[in-house]
């Protein structure tokens, strides 16, 4: 399973700014592939399923995305490289 995480900042203020390039790229990929976003409250993220894995848009500010992403990896038992 592949996880593709697009970082950005939530809210209209950042919607089309350079801070949201990760969100913008994932939205384009999702639209091109007819994927639908769903909210996953447990991870405070928007997630879209695709054939090879998940697209993930954390709904935290970029500076706070690390812990959220680590908790996601641990909860799905994603194999971490050492």
BASEVEX-10383 format. One record per residue (C-alpha): chain; x, y, z; residue in one letter. Coordinates in nm, 3 decimals, m for minus. Example, Ala and Ser with C-alpha at 12.3 -4.5 7.8 and 13.67 -1.06 7.14 Angstrom:
BEGIN
(r A,(1.230,m0.450,0.780),A)
(r A,(1.367,m0.106,0.714),S)
//
This chain:
BEGIN
(r A,(0.000,0.000,0.000),X)
(r A,(0.127,0.345,m0.090),X)
(r A,(0.045,0.652,0.115),X)
(r A,(0.067,0.987,m0.060),X)
(r A,(0.042,1.277,0.181),X)
(r A,(m0.011,1.629,0.051),X)
(r A,(0.079,1.891,0.307),X)
(r A,(m0.100,2.220,0.333),X)
(r A,(m0.279,2.451,0.570),X)
(r A,(m0.654,2.433,0.629),X)
(r A,(m0.888,2.723,0.563),X)
(r A,(m0.976,2.961,0.283),X)
(r A,(m0.688,3.195,0.364),X)
(r A,(m0.435,2.941,0.234),X)
(r A,(m0.650,2.770,m0.030),X)
(r A,(m0.460,2.892,m0.337),X)
(r A,(m0.131,2.984,m0.176),X)
(r A,(0.212,2.824,m0.207),X)
(r A,(0.150,2.677,0.137),X)
(r A,(m0.106,2.442,m0.016),X)
(r A,(0.083,2.300,m0.313),X)
(r A,(0.047,1.950,m0.163),X)
(r A,(m0.331,1.986,m0.134),X)
(r A,(m0.357,2.133,m0.484),X)
(r A,(m0.159,1.847,m0.643),X)
(r A,(m0.362,1.580,m0.464),X)
(r A,(m0.689,1.751,m0.558),X)
(r A,(m0.580,1.751,m0.924),X)
(r A,(m0.478,1.382,m0.909),X)
(r A,(m0.807,1.291,m0.739),X)
(r A,(m1.013,1.486,m0.996),X)
(r A,(m0.825,1.331,m1.290),X)
(r A,(m0.891,0.983,m1.150),X)
(r A,(m1.251,1.039,m1.033),X)
(r A,(m1.161,0.987,m0.668),X)
(r A,(m1.376,1.114,m0.383),X)
(r A,(m1.251,1.269,m0.061),X)
(r A,(m1.392,1.160,0.275),X)
(r A,(m1.323,1.301,0.618),X)
(r A,(m1.154,1.071,0.866),X)
(r A,(m1.203,1.241,1.202),X)
(r A,(m0.973,0.996,1.382),X)
(r A,(m0.679,1.135,1.186),X)
(r A,(m0.815,1.485,1.128),X)
(r A,(m0.760,1.429,0.755),X)
(r A,(m0.932,1.404,0.422),X)
(r A,(m0.865,1.071,0.254),X)
(r A,(m0.926,0.933,m0.095),X)
(r A,(m0.883,0.565,m0.185),X)
(r A,(m0.706,0.477,m0.506),X)
(r A,(m0.598,0.144,m0.653),X)
(r A,(m0.249,0.147,m0.501),X)
(r A,(m0.323,0.304,m0.164),X)
(r A,(m0.444,0.627,m0.005),X)
(r A,(m0.420,0.997,m0.074),X)
(r A,(m0.414,1.193,0.251),X)
(r A,(m0.462,1.564,0.322),X)
(r A,(m0.402,1.631,0.693),X)
(r A,(m0.629,1.910,0.816),X)
(r A,(m0.367,2.047,1.051),X)
(r A,(m0.121,2.324,0.982),X)
(r A,(0.196,2.202,0.812),X)
(r A,(0.405,2.246,1.124),X)
(r A,(0.177,2.005,1.311),X)
(r A,(0.147,1.734,1.046),X)
(r A,(0.436,1.516,1.164),X)
(r A,(0.272,1.369,1.473),X)
(r A,(m0.058,1.320,1.295),X)
(r A,(0.117,1.130,1.016),X)
(r A,(0.320,0.918,1.260),X)
(r A,(m0.001,0.820,1.445),X)
(r A,(m0.159,0.724,1.113),X)
(r A,(0.138,0.502,1.021),X)
(r A,(0.135,0.333,1.360),X)
(r A,(m0.241,0.272,1.357),X)
(r A,(m0.240,0.105,1.014),X)
(r A,(0.081,m0.083,1.100),X)
(r A,(0.259,0.059,0.797),X)
(r A,(0.610,m0.089,0.773),X)
(r A,(0.860,0.182,0.859),X)
(r A,(1.201,0.177,0.695),X)
(r A,(1.496,0.165,0.934),X)
//
